[in-house]
Amino acid sequence: MVREDLKPFFFPESVAVVGASRKPGKVGHELLRNLMRFYKGRIYPINPKAEEVLGLKAYPSIKSLPETPDLAVIVVPAPAVPQAAEEAGEVGVKAIIVISGGFKEVGPEGAELERKLVEVIRKYGMRLIGPNCVGVYVPKSGVNTVFLPAERQGFPPHGGIAFISQSGAFGAAVLDWAAMRGVGMSKFVSYGNKADIDDADLLEYLREDPDTRVITMYVEGVEDGRAFMRALKETTPVKPVIVLKSGRTEAGARAASSHTGSLAGSDAVYSAAFKQSGAVRAYGMEELFDIAMAFDKQPPAIGDRVAVLTVGGGSGVMTTDALSDLGLKVPKLSDETVAKLRKVLLPIASPYNPVDVTGSARDEHLIQAAEILMRSGEIDVIVWLPYYMVPGISPNLNKEFIKVVKEVNGELDKPIPIIGVATGGEYTWKYAKEAEGMGIPMYLSPERAALAVKALVDYGKWLKLHGTYEEYLNRFYSSLKQ
Amino acid sequence: MVREDLKPFFFPESVAVVGASRKPGKVGHELLRNLMRFYKGRIYPINPKAEEVLGLKAYPSIKSLPETPDLAVIVVPAPAVPQAAEEAGEVGVKAIIVISGGFKEVGPEGAELERKLVEVIRKYGMRLIGPNCVGVYVPKSGVNTVFLPAERQGFPPHGGIAFISQSGAFGAAVLDWAAMRGVGMSKFVSYGNKADIDDADLLEYLREDPDTRVITMYVEGVEDGRAFMRALKETTPVKPVIVLKSGRTEAGARAASSHTGSLAGSDAVYSAAFKQSGAVRAYGMEELFDIAMAFDKQPPAIGDRVAVLTVGGGSGVMTTDALSDLGLKVPKLSDETVAKLRKVLLPIASPYNPVDVTGSARDEHLIQAAEILMRSGEIDVIVWLPYYMVPGISPNLNKEFIKVVKEVNGELDKPIPIIGVATGGEYTWKYAKEAEGMGIPMYLSPERAALAVKALVDYGKWLKLHGTYEEYLNRFYSSLKQ
């Protein structure tokens, strides 16, 4: 089902900011500033005491606007929120985001206020994100309700990863990190107390969203477990969902309960539920996005046989360890394949698996070895470690390597995903980021790359189990072409 | 025992480069260029076919030099190496590094060449690093035999971490990464085939080295297991040793054997040996240096009770999970301590553990909470998550926080180590790096910080067991003052 009701949150043509402020540092000021930075639609600051805010004409109330905005963002103090929502409902607004805190999370009085707010939105058939949240950021439309000061907060570019976060501060920190790391995002949603729209709604929307190739979530607790499970189960045969669930331990659960009031629940139950529903579980922010980056750029794997193709011997050994630790195979190659590799590699190279082209290698050694491995029928994934720093590797390596890999994958029945490792500093990461721009996710260490490979292998199995592998591939490649 | 015989490798007054080359890209050229970049002593290029190399007067042989160099670095092809070593021995050189490959690692012929080389160095009482290695880098003296092109290779500044690597390419990649990350190093040694100087020798030297606070190692295989164990056991009561041992898995061991010819040995034996000898085992490059950075900057912990002090609730929950996963305690605080915290924090703050000062906090909330926690007697370590991006946190936070922490630690019987988490982007990492410069190691994620805390806790126990805790603290703090 396409969730048309959520579209105004992500692609509104006009946005009202109820509680826009002229005072730097205030939420209603910084939020408006961030919104104005990227959003190209019409913005209406609502402030009864101002003529203009940040150069935009201000209006005394939502009722005095020249049009009904598609989206109303509310940042006034909690006690004034139900009334603001009422006015939005009266003029026909269909989507509101309540940033303000002071609701369920502060105790019985706040909970009563939240109940009132929900009553209002039900009355008018509106949908609500929040309260007590950071809201949304959508690079494609420029909608942005993050209220951290623009000087301190980075925003990532458009990309195939959607991120849903129960924690607002953590969500904003992740956006900031993603901007620095160059991780592209399709949608960010911090839903706070999720008085209306929750994880299940968002999964339903993102499942059909052509801009989203992979869904990531930070979750502390789920109220409606059945709905969440159902939404997960319906989503994972279509798109991978990676979940970072905190409050896993006894002490962590206690912490979660004083943070969002979430009952973290038995972790064993969550683990079983994720496994049953085909969601990938991540155990930290780095894992969450390391895995997401692989899904964003590479197809799933059709088996668990991994070739390690390396310029550095030691890193090849560590990669083999890391893959084996996760139950993946780094198989010996057939005599035939070894002979083919020996023919094209340097005499000092090691044509087994890991295929170690050595620090004396040139571009063509990596490229020819990759092609032989891909056509061998003996492996399902390649982890390559190009060591851009050695003298024989040229600045053209990425371009030429990736051209060949794409050609060969085009000819194969089933594509072979490629994952990269780039241990090194500035020069290395200049080229590692170039490779990412061309479609190969790169990791600082073998251990992180191995986790990404494991996710591609497991998800490939899941898709086959559901008979949706071919369909997934078609959608994945056409989405990459957009 | 102070290993005077190793000093010429790290602090020579003059260095000869046998095989210095005028041709860019050649090892003998790039190595000389890197050496000239940092080293302030006298450099003698040896090249019978050149008058000068890179602007330095060249000499036809080591015998024609105006003085006996403290160190000879040999980069000529393998078959010419024993003769070059012989000449160095004749003029009285005491230390040689053989960078050239083509020895034991290539088969029986190379092994014979290596045997000859060892014969020569024994005859003259010389010491040898290599062959088939990247050699040494010592920021303090500027000695540098790394031969990766200077445009592609970064070098870290001086610091308290020594790094010994069996793999040259991985070693160079780590230096390059450390330069980008801002990790300071005291000594780097890539010993290659370790025909003479091995892990045990280097441990013996570094144990007494006043510039080294923590020793890190990348090891694929150890020949003399007893000597290695003995050296580890004698070192760990004095300084922490963190070992990244690869070839852990069956496939990894096979890979190691074709890389360095190392018999990786049973991993269970290594694990038991590390445990018995008090070495910390790391399972990847990031772990290795995450842990090393903690030892470089902070004292060991006297117990396993950890306080989490956070601006972001979600990150506090994840930190609690990560600590609990490793068997560390995040204990409830006493009513008395909770009351003290409540008094200084905002009403919406959570004065339990995690202590969540919330996104509305100001500098003083973090500072006062830290002081209360440190003086409570209820915790042994603090993990703080300052969230530099929120509006109430000022650019002075680090300076003021660290000043108070140092004062309080000065008054306590036993110091409380502080470890930081900074999830975020450019603004956040500008301040995270500032904090590191002031002595608090900062990590991108709670999971990485937790591993560092675990190492501080385990090592504190180890020192107590050996009765060397007080002695360690004295040496640690006086080394920080240098």
HADDOCK unambig.tbl for C-alpha pairs under 7 A between the chains (distance, minus, plus):
assign (segid A and resid 25 and name CA) (segid B and resid 391 and name CA) 6.59 0.50 0.50
assign (segid A and resid 148 and name CA) (segid B and resid 389 and name CA) 6.96 0.50 0.50
assign (segid A and resid 148 and name CA) (segid B and resid 390 and name CA) 6.32 0.50 0.50
assign (segid A and resid 149 and name CA) (segid B and resid 391 and name CA) 6.83 0.50 0.50
assign (segid A and resid 152 and name CA) (segid B and resid 389 and name CA) 5.23 0.50 0.50
assign (segid A and resid 152 and name CA) (segid B and resid 427 and name CA) 5.37 0.50 0.50
assign (segid A and resid 153 and name CA) (segid B and resid 389 and name CA) 6.70 0.50 0.50
assign (segid A and resid 154 and name CA) (segid B and resid 425 and name CA) 6.63 0.50 0.50
assign (segid A and resid 167 and name CA) (segid B and resid 314 and name CA) 5.49 0.50 0.50
assign (segid A and resid 169 and name CA) (segid B and resid 312 and name CA) 5.69 0.50 0.50
assign (segid A and resid 170 and name CA) (segid B and resid 312 and name CA) 6.67 0.50 0.50
assign (segid A and resid 170 and name CA) (segid B and resid 314 and name CA) 6.07 0.50 0.50
assign (segid A and resid 170 and name CA) (segid B and resid 315 and name CA) 6.35 0.50 0.50
assign (segid A and resid 173 and name CA) (segid B and resid 423 and name CA) 5.87 0.50 0.50
assign (segid A and resid 173 and name CA) (segid B and resid 424 and name CA) 4.66 0.50 0.50
assign (segid A and resid 174 and name CA) (segid B and resid 424 and name CA) 6.10 0.50 0.50
assign (segid A and resid 176 and name CA) (segid B and resid 424 and name CA) 5.14 0.50 0.50
assign (segid A and resid 176 and name CA) (segid B and resid 425 and name CA) 4.67 0.50 0.50
assign (segid A and resid 177 and name CA) (segid B and resid 423 and name CA) 6.85 0.50 0.50
assign (segid A and resid 177 and name CA) (segid B and resid 424 and name CA) 4.29 0.50 0.50
assign (segid A and resid 177 and name CA) (segid B and resid 425 and name CA) 4.09 0.50 0.50
assign (segid A and resid 179 and name CA) (segid B and resid 425 and name CA) 6.79 0.50 0.50
assign (segid A and resid 180 and name CA) (segid B and resid 425 and name CA) 5.21 0.50 0.50
assign (segid A and resid 180 and name CA) (segid B and resid 426 and name CA) 6.26 0.50 0.50
assign (segid A and resid 246 and name CA) (segid B and resid 317 and name CA) 6.46 0.50 0.50
assign (segid A and resid 246 and name CA) (segid B and resid 318 and name CA) 5.69 0.50 0.50
assign (segid A and resid 246 and name CA) (segid B and resid 321 and name CA) 6.98 0.50 0.50
assign (segid A and resid 247 and name CA) (segid B and resid 317 and name CA) 6.07 0.50 0.50
assign (segid A and resid 247 and name CA) (segid B and resid 318 and name CA) 6.98 0.50 0.50
assign (segid A and resid 247 and name CA) (segid B and resid 321 and name CA) 6.32 0.50 0.50
assign (segid A and resid 248 and name CA) (segid B and resid 321 and name CA) 6.08 0.50 0.50
assign (segid A and resid 249 and name CA) (segid B and resid 321 and name CA) 5.43 0.50 0.50
assign (segid A and resid 249 and name CA) (segid B and resid 324 and name CA) 6.52 0.50 0.50
assign (segid A and resid 251 and name CA) (segid B and resid 320 and name CA) 6.30 0.50 0.50
assign (segid A and resid 251 and name CA) (segid B and resid 321 and name CA) 6.89 0.50 0.50
assign (segid A and resid 251 and name CA) (segid B and resid 324 and name CA) 6.98 0.50 0.50
assign (segid A and resid 251 and name CA) (segid B and resid 330 and name CA) 6.60 0.50 0.50
assign (segid A and resid 252 and name CA) (segid B and resid 317 and name CA) 5.24 0.50 0.50
assign (segid A and resid 252 and name CA) (segid B and resid 318 and name CA) 6.92 0.50 0.50
assign (segid A and resid 252 and name CA) (segid B and resid 320 and name CA) 4.99 0.50 0.50
assign (segid A and resid 252 and name CA) (segid B and resid 321 and name CA) 4.77 0.50 0.50
assign (segid A and resid 255 and name CA) (segid B and resid 317 and name CA) 5.32 0.50 0.50
assign (segid A and resid 255 and name CA) (segid B and resid 354 and name CA) 6.38 0.50 0.50
assign (segid A and resid 256 and name CA) (segid B and resid 317 and name CA) 5.63 0.50 0.50
assign (segid A and resid 259 and name CA) (segid B and resid 313 and name CA) 5.55 0.50 0.50
assign (segid A and resid 284 and name CA) (segid B and resid 447 and name CA) 6.61 0.50 0.50
assign (segid A and resid 285 and name CA) (segid B and resid 445 and name CA) 6.87 0.50 0.50
assign (segid A and resid 312 and name CA) (segid B and resid 169 and name CA) 5.66 0.50 0.50
assign (segid A and resid 312 and name CA) (segid B and resid 170 and name CA) 6.66 0.50 0.50
assign (segid A and resid 313 and name CA) (segid B and resid 259 and name CA) 5.54 0.50 0.50
assign (segid A and resid 314 and name CA) (segid B and resid 167 and name CA) 5.48 0.50 0.50
assign (segid A and resid 314 and name CA) (segid B and resid 170 and name CA) 6.09 0.50 0.50
assign (segid A and resid 315 and name CA) (segid B and resid 170 and name CA) 6.35 0.50 0.50
assign (segid A and resid 317 and name CA) (segid B and resid 246 and name CA) 6.44 0.50 0.50
assign (segid A and resid 317 and name CA) (segid B and resid 247 and name CA) 6.08 0.50 0.50
assign (segid A and resid 317 and name CA) (segid B and resid 252 and name CA) 5.24 0.50 0.50
assign (segid A and resid 317 and name CA) (segid B and resid 255 and name CA) 5.33 0.50 0.50
assign (segid A and resid 317 and name CA) (segid B and resid 256 and name CA) 5.64 0.50 0.50
assign (segid A and resid 318 and name CA) (segid B and resid 246 and name CA) 5.69 0.50 0.50
assign (segid A and resid 318 and name CA) (segid B and resid 252 and name CA) 6.95 0.50 0.50
assign (segid A and resid 320 and name CA) (segid B and resid 251 and name CA) 6.31 0.50 0.50
assign (segid A and resid 320 and name CA) (segid B and resid 252 and name CA) 5.00 0.50 0.50
assign (segid A and resid 321 and name CA) (segid B and resid 246 and name CA) 6.97 0.50 0.50
assign (segid A and resid 321 and name CA) (segid B and resid 247 and name CA) 6.34 0.50 0.50
assign (segid A and resid 321 and name CA) (segid B and resid 248 and name CA) 6.07 0.50 0.50
assign (segid A and resid 321 and name CA) (segid B and resid 249 and name CA) 5.45 0.50 0.50
assign (segid A and resid 321 and name CA) (segid B and resid 251 and name CA) 6.91 0.50 0.50
assign (segid A and resid 321 and name CA) (segid B and resid 252 and name CA) 4.79 0.50 0.50
assign (segid A and resid 324 and name CA) (segid B and resid 249 and name CA) 6.52 0.50 0.50
assign (segid A and resid 324 and name CA) (segid B and resid 251 and name CA) 7.00 0.50 0.50
assign (segid A and resid 330 and name CA) (segid B and resid 251 and name CA) 6.59 0.50 0.50
assign (segid A and resid 354 and name CA) (segid B and resid 255 and name CA) 6.38 0.50 0.50
assign (segid A and resid 389 and name CA) (segid B and resid 148 and name CA) 6.94 0.50 0.50
assign (segid A and resid 389 and name CA) (segid B and resid 152 and name CA) 5.25 0.50 0.50
assign (segid A and resid 389 and name CA) (segid B and resid 153 and name CA) 6.71 0.50 0.50
assign (segid A and resid 390 and name CA) (segid B and resid 148 and name CA) 6.32 0.50 0.50
assign (segid A and resid 391 and name CA) (segid B and resid 25 and name CA) 6.53 0.50 0.50
assign (segid A and resid 391 and name CA) (segid B and resid 149 and name CA) 6.84 0.50 0.50
assign (segid A and resid 423 and name CA) (segid B and resid 173 and name CA) 5.86 0.50 0.50
assign (segid A and resid 423 and name CA) (segid B and resid 177 and name CA) 6.84 0.50 0.50
assign (segid A and resid 424 and name CA) (segid B and resid 173 and name CA) 4.64 0.50 0.50
assign (segid A and resid 424 and name CA) (segid B and resid 174 and name CA) 6.10 0.50 0.50
assign (segid A and resid 424 and name CA) (segid B and resid 176 and name CA) 5.13 0.50 0.50
assign (segid A and resid 424 and name CA) (segid B and resid 177 and name CA) 4.29 0.50 0.50
assign (segid A and resid 425 and name CA) (segid B and resid 154 and name CA) 6.63 0.50 0.50
assign (segid A and resid 425 and name CA) (segid B and resid 176 and name CA) 4.67 0.50 0.50
assign (segid A and resid 425 and name CA) (segid B and resid 177 and name CA) 4.08 0.50 0.50
assign (segid A and resid 425 and name CA) (segid B and resid 179 and name CA) 6.77 0.50 0.50
assign (segid A and resid 425 and name CA) (segid B and resid 180 and name CA) 5.19 0.50 0.50
assign (segid A and resid 426 and name CA) (segid B and resid 180 and name CA) 6.25 0.50 0.50
assign (segid A and resid 427 and name CA) (segid B and resid 152 and name CA) 5.34 0.50 0.50
assign (segid A and resid 445 and name CA) (segid B and resid 285 and name CA) 6.85 0.50 0.50
assign (segid A and resid 447 and name CA) (segid B and resid 284 and name CA) 6.60 0.50 0.50
